[in-house]
Amino acid sequence: MKLLDVLLQASILLLLTPFTNAFYYYSNGGERKCFYKELVESTLLQGKYSVEVYDESLKSYKAPSKNEISVVVDIEEVFDDNHRVMNPKGEARGEFTFNAHSSGEHKICIQPQAQGWLAKVKTKVNIDFETGSEHQLDSKNSNGYKSLQSKIQILNERVMVLKKEQKLVREREAMFRDASESANSRAMWWTVFQVFVLGGTCVWQLRHLRTFFVKQKIL
């Protein structure tokens, strides 16, 4: 019984917690790096980033001086022919917020920009993505969940997001199944067509041979 309670509490905690994804990567100059995320409609994506430049004298990365580096963020809807929906430009350290208008795969691209010799300098880009409902992320930023009512509301919102994700998966499975059935149907009819063509060819050849043998007085 205690184990069941622990598992239940852990499940609720998991549902209440927004999904986070923090990482970093290295790039050269103004290299544009893109990441793909599957977002359901009304999901909020918050991104935080910081760019560090390589210092030859220190043999390490450090924060750039103000206005040395700027960062361009592009968010595109892959499912809508890479339609760009967001294109903010900020400083070397900043953040952005995006609310998905439609369900599907989104592409988030980060590109540091600089002038002069910094345009080719090595950079280290730190990224932190968080996804969830607006209420979830706002509650986290205001130092946690303050009441049981708030927890229940966030839990309900998380369940709704999961339902939307499941609906999106089912729709994609249905599309894949329809495409497979259509391909199988076309393959079947193509096979039938080939059989008819082969049969017709055989009949024609037999008739042609019979006519030839008759003319040669073999039959």
C-alpha beads as a LAMMPS data file, in Angstrom:
LAMMPS data file: protein, C-alpha beads

219 atoms
218 bonds

1 atom types
1 bond types

-500.0 500.0 xlo xhi
-500.0 500.0 ylo yhi
-500.0 500.0 zlo zhi

Masses

1 110.0

Atoms # bond

1 1 1 0.000 0.000 0.000
2 1 1 2.840 2.377 0.871
3 1 1 4.546 1.570 -2.427
4 1 1 1.344 2.435 -4.290
5 1 1 1.112 5.782 -2.480
6 1 1 4.731 6.575 -3.318
7 1 1 4.188 5.734 -6.990
8 1 1 1.029 7.868 -7.066
9 1 1 2.811 10.845 -5.510
10 1 1 5.718 10.445 -7.928
11 1 1 3.319 10.360 -10.887
12 1 1 1.566 13.525 -9.718
13 1 1 4.904 15.273 -9.197
14 1 1 5.968 14.284 -12.708
15 1 1 2.765 15.671 -14.175
16 1 1 3.145 18.910 -12.233
17 1 1 6.702 19.483 -13.401
18 1 1 7.300 21.237 -16.738
19 1 1 9.600 19.463 -19.187
20 1 1 13.101 20.962 -19.162
21 1 1 15.992 20.414 -21.533
22 1 1 19.289 22.168 -20.751
23 1 1 22.457 21.652 -22.802
24 1 1 25.243 23.495 -24.586
25 1 1 27.124 23.259 -27.867
26 1 1 30.172 24.772 -29.546
27 1 1 30.158 26.681 -32.829
28 1 1 32.398 28.756 -35.058
29 1 1 31.494 32.349 -35.815
30 1 1 27.903 32.929 -36.846
31 1 1 26.986 29.285 -37.327
32 1 1 23.221 28.684 -37.268
33 1 1 22.172 25.686 -35.194
34 1 1 18.643 24.265 -35.278
35 1 1 16.721 21.976 -32.928
36 1 1 13.404 20.211 -33.489
37 1 1 10.593 19.944 -30.957
38 1 1 7.168 18.363 -31.199
39 1 1 4.698 20.848 -29.689
40 1 1 0.961 20.494 -29.272
41 1 1 -1.404 23.417 -29.690
42 1 1 -1.326 25.982 -26.828
43 1 1 1.909 24.557 -25.385
44 1 1 4.228 27.264 -24.086
45 1 1 7.920 27.041 -24.943
46 1 1 10.355 29.121 -22.910
47 1 1 13.969 29.332 -23.981
48 1 1 16.956 30.820 -22.187
49 1 1 20.337 31.186 -23.842
50 1 1 23.785 32.624 -23.210
51 1 1 26.768 32.892 -25.542
52 1 1 30.401 32.751 -24.434
53 1 1 33.404 33.565 -26.645
54 1 1 36.751 31.802 -26.618
55 1 1 39.623 33.828 -25.162
56 1 1 42.999 32.750 -26.534
57 1 1 44.893 34.322 -23.643
58 1 1 42.778 32.506 -21.039
59 1 1 42.417 29.337 -23.108
60 1 1 38.786 29.179 -22.039
61 1 1 35.352 30.614 -22.773
62 1 1 34.111 33.801 -21.146
63 1 1 31.108 36.116 -21.330
64 1 1 31.496 38.735 -24.082
65 1 1 31.413 42.457 -23.449
66 1 1 28.115 44.241 -23.953
67 1 1 27.096 44.677 -27.606
68 1 1 29.933 42.434 -28.856
69 1 1 27.583 39.546 -29.588
70 1 1 23.916 39.470 -30.557
71 1 1 21.725 36.407 -30.972
72 1 1 18.988 35.757 -33.540
73 1 1 16.317 33.184 -32.701
74 1 1 14.120 31.724 -35.446
75 1 1 11.097 29.536 -34.761
76 1 1 9.543 27.833 -37.781
77 1 1 6.609 25.456 -38.266
78 1 1 8.071 22.463 -40.093
79 1 1 4.613 21.056 -40.818
80 1 1 3.671 24.304 -42.617
81 1 1 6.558 24.375 -45.111
82 1 1 8.943 25.905 -42.529
83 1 1 6.731 28.946 -42.013
84 1 1 8.558 31.393 -39.736
85 1 1 6.430 32.423 -36.767
86 1 1 9.017 34.158 -34.587
87 1 1 12.294 36.011 -35.245
88 1 1 13.522 37.930 -32.171
89 1 1 17.021 39.384 -31.860
90 1 1 18.656 39.890 -28.475
91 1 1 21.915 40.235 -26.611
92 1 1 24.433 37.503 -25.797
93 1 1 22.295 36.469 -22.815
94 1 1 18.533 36.458 -23.093
95 1 1 15.320 34.481 -23.273
96 1 1 12.236 34.076 -25.429
97 1 1 8.709 32.724 -25.051
98 1 1 6.621 31.075 -27.760
99 1 1 3.046 29.789 -27.659
100 1 1 2.358 27.046 -30.220
101 1 1 -0.631 27.998 -32.382
102 1 1 -0.896 24.562 -34.010
103 1 1 0.231 21.041 -33.174
104 1 1 3.238 19.651 -35.006
105 1 1 6.995 19.728 -35.363
106 1 1 8.700 23.082 -34.754
107 1 1 12.252 24.125 -35.586
108 1 1 14.112 26.426 -33.175
109 1 1 17.293 27.955 -34.614
110 1 1 19.959 29.900 -32.697
111 1 1 22.525 32.075 -34.486
112 1 1 25.129 34.251 -32.724
113 1 1 26.157 37.337 -34.702
114 1 1 29.150 39.639 -34.329
115 1 1 31.161 42.245 -36.206
116 1 1 34.851 42.385 -37.124
117 1 1 37.213 39.731 -35.790
118 1 1 34.512 38.380 -33.473
119 1 1 32.547 37.212 -36.512
120 1 1 34.830 34.155 -36.729
121 1 1 35.513 33.565 -33.047
122 1 1 34.694 30.218 -31.411
123 1 1 31.593 30.337 -29.249
124 1 1 29.904 28.212 -26.613
125 1 1 26.112 28.456 -26.584
126 1 1 24.154 27.417 -23.482
127 1 1 20.495 26.561 -24.065
128 1 1 17.666 25.798 -21.655
129 1 1 14.263 24.829 -23.086
130 1 1 11.128 24.426 -20.959
131 1 1 7.720 23.335 -22.208
132 1 1 4.408 23.305 -20.399
133 1 1 1.263 25.345 -19.939
134 1 1 1.429 29.057 -19.224
135 1 1 0.137 28.487 -15.688
136 1 1 2.761 25.812 -15.024
137 1 1 5.697 27.973 -16.033
138 1 1 4.332 31.077 -14.305
139 1 1 3.873 29.093 -11.102
140 1 1 7.423 27.791 -11.273
141 1 1 8.809 31.275 -11.796
142 1 1 6.864 32.551 -8.762
143 1 1 8.737 30.196 -6.398
144 1 1 6.656 27.065 -6.573
145 1 1 3.083 25.948 -6.119
146 1 1 1.435 27.707 -3.208
147 1 1 -1.859 25.908 -2.755
148 1 1 -3.623 22.624 -3.344
149 1 1 -6.018 24.381 -5.722
150 1 1 -3.083 25.582 -7.789
151 1 1 -1.636 22.065 -7.883
152 1 1 -4.950 20.617 -9.043
153 1 1 -5.290 23.261 -11.739
154 1 1 -1.771 22.595 -13.006
155 1 1 -2.397 18.844 -12.903
156 1 1 -5.551 19.291 -14.998
157 1 1 -3.653 21.442 -17.483
158 1 1 -0.890 18.855 -17.736
159 1 1 -3.458 16.100 -18.331
160 1 1 -5.003 18.210 -21.108
161 1 1 -1.582 18.652 -22.716
162 1 1 -0.979 14.891 -22.545
163 1 1 -4.392 14.254 -24.130
164 1 1 -3.527 16.648 -26.960
165 1 1 -0.195 14.876 -27.449
166 1 1 -1.960 11.503 -27.562
167 1 1 -4.482 12.884 -30.057
168 1 1 -1.640 14.157 -32.243
169 1 1 0.050 10.734 -32.107
170 1 1 -3.226 8.988 -33.030
171 1 1 -3.766 11.376 -35.948
172 1 1 -0.269 10.702 -37.244
173 1 1 -0.747 6.954 -36.832
174 1 1 -4.013 7.221 -38.788
175 1 1 -2.272 9.203 -41.544
176 1 1 0.514 6.623 -41.702
177 1 1 -1.999 3.767 -41.761
178 1 1 -4.000 5.425 -44.561
179 1 1 -0.812 6.037 -46.539
180 1 1 0.255 2.403 -46.058
181 1 1 -3.168 1.095 -47.092
182 1 1 -3.154 3.367 -50.136
183 1 1 0.328 2.171 -51.109
184 1 1 -0.687 -1.477 -50.605
185 1 1 -3.821 -0.927 -52.680
186 1 1 -1.834 0.630 -55.518
187 1 1 0.684 -2.208 -55.342
188 1 1 -2.131 -4.779 -55.512
189 1 1 -3.774 -3.149 -58.540
190 1 1 -0.395 -2.812 -60.224
191 1 1 0.168 -6.546 -59.701
192 1 1 -3.285 -7.310 -61.147
193 1 1 -2.525 -5.082 -64.127
194 1 1 0.787 -6.859 -64.700
195 1 1 -0.954 -10.254 -64.544
196 1 1 -3.501 -9.127 -67.155
197 1 1 -0.770 -7.747 -69.397
198 1 1 1.243 -10.943 -69.041
199 1 1 -1.838 -13.066 -69.723
200 1 1 -2.753 -10.976 -72.763
201 1 1 0.805 -11.235 -74.060
202 1 1 0.757 -15.020 -73.669
203 1 1 -2.586 -15.301 -75.510
204 1 1 -1.327 -13.090 -78.330
205 1 1 1.889 -15.081 -78.666
206 1 1 -0.028 -18.381 -78.743
207 1 1 -2.366 -17.087 -81.444
208 1 1 0.571 -15.717 -83.396
209 1 1 2.415 -19.039 -83.178
210 1 1 -0.713 -20.959 -84.205
211 1 1 -1.159 -18.717 -87.247
212 1 1 2.518 -19.149 -88.105
213 1 1 2.317 -22.939 -87.833
214 1 1 -0.851 -23.027 -89.968
215 1 1 0.859 -20.984 -92.666
216 1 1 3.840 -23.314 -92.515
217 1 1 1.393 -26.245 -92.788
218 1 1 2.678 -27.675 -89.550
219 1 1 -0.851 -27.714 -88.045

Bonds

1 1 1 2
2 1 2 3
3 1 3 4
4 1 4 5
5 1 5 6
6 1 6 7
7 1 7 8
8 1 8 9
9 1 9 10
10 1 10 11
11 1 11 12
12 1 12 13
13 1 13 14
14 1 14 15
15 1 15 16
16 1 16 17
17 1 17 18
18 1 18 19
19 1 19 20
20 1 20 21
21 1 21 22
22 1 22 23
23 1 23 24
24 1 24 25
25 1 25 26
26 1 26 27
27 1 27 28
28 1 28 29
29 1 29 30
30 1 30 31
31 1 31 32
32 1 32 33
33 1 33 34
34 1 34 35
35 1 35 36
36 1 36 37
37 1 37 38
38 1 38 39
39 1 39 40
40 1 40 41
41 1 41 42
42 1 42 43
43 1 43 44
44 1 44 45
45 1 45 46
46 1 46 47
47 1 47 48
48 1 48 49
49 1 49 50
50 1 50 51
51 1 51 52
52 1 52 53
53 1 53 54
54 1 54 55
55 1 55 56
56 1 56 57
57 1 57 58
58 1 58 59
59 1 59 60
60 1 60 61
61 1 61 62
62 1 62 63
63 1 63 64
64 1 64 65
65 1 65 66
66 1 66 67
67 1 67 68
68 1 68 69
69 1 69 70
70 1 70 71
71 1 71 72
72 1 72 73
73 1 73 74
74 1 74 75
75 1 75 76
76 1 76 77
77 1 77 78
78 1 78 79
79 1 79 80
80 1 80 81
81 1 81 82
82 1 82 83
83 1 83 84
84 1 84 85
85 1 85 86
86 1 86 87
87 1 87 88
88 1 88 89
89 1 89 90
90 1 90 91
91 1 91 92
92 1 92 93
93 1 93 94
94 1 94 95
95 1 95 96
96 1 96 97
97 1 97 98
98 1 98 99
99 1 99 100
100 1 100 101
101 1 101 102
102 1 102 103
103 1 103 104
104 1 104 105
105 1 105 106
106 1 106 107
107 1 107 108
108 1 108 109
109 1 109 110
110 1 110 111
111 1 111 112
112 1 112 113
113 1 113 114
114 1 114 115
115 1 115 116
116 1 116 117
117 1 117 118
118 1 118 119
119 1 119 120
120 1 120 121
121 1 121 122
122 1 122 123
123 1 123 124
124 1 124 125
125 1 125 126
126 1 126 127
127 1 127 128
128 1 128 129
129 1 129 130
130 1 130 131
131 1 131 132
132 1 132 133
133 1 133 134
134 1 134 135
135 1 135 136
136 1 136 137
137 1 137 138
138 1 138 139
139 1 139 140
140 1 140 141
141 1 141 142
142 1 142 143
143 1 143 144
144 1 144 145
145 1 145 146
146 1 146 147
147 1 147 148
148 1 148 149
149 1 149 150
150 1 150 151
151 1 151 152
152 1 152 153
153 1 153 154
154 1 154 155
155 1 155 156
156 1 156 157
157 1 157 158
158 1 158 159
159 1 159 160
160 1 160 161
161 1 161 162
162 1 162 163
163 1 163 164
164 1 164 165
165 1 165 166
166 1 166 167
167 1 167 168
168 1 168 169
169 1 169 170
170 1 170 171
171 1 171 172
172 1 172 173
173 1 173 174
174 1 174 175
175 1 175 176
176 1 176 177
177 1 177 178
178 1 178 179
179 1 179 180
180 1 180 181
181 1 181 182
182 1 182 183
183 1 183 184
184 1 184 185
185 1 185 186
186 1 186 187
187 1 187 188
188 1 188 189
189 1 189 190
190 1 190 191
191 1 191 192
192 1 192 193
193 1 193 194
194 1 194 195
195 1 195 196
196 1 196 197
197 1 197 198
198 1 198 199
199 1 199 200
200 1 200 201
201 1 201 202
202 1 202 203
203 1 203 204
204 1 204 205
205 1 205 206
206 1 206 207
207 1 207 208
208 1 208 209
209 1 209 210
210 1 210 211
211 1 211 212
212 1 212 213
213 1 213 214
214 1 214 215
215 1 215 216
216 1 216 217
217 1 217 218
218 1 218 219
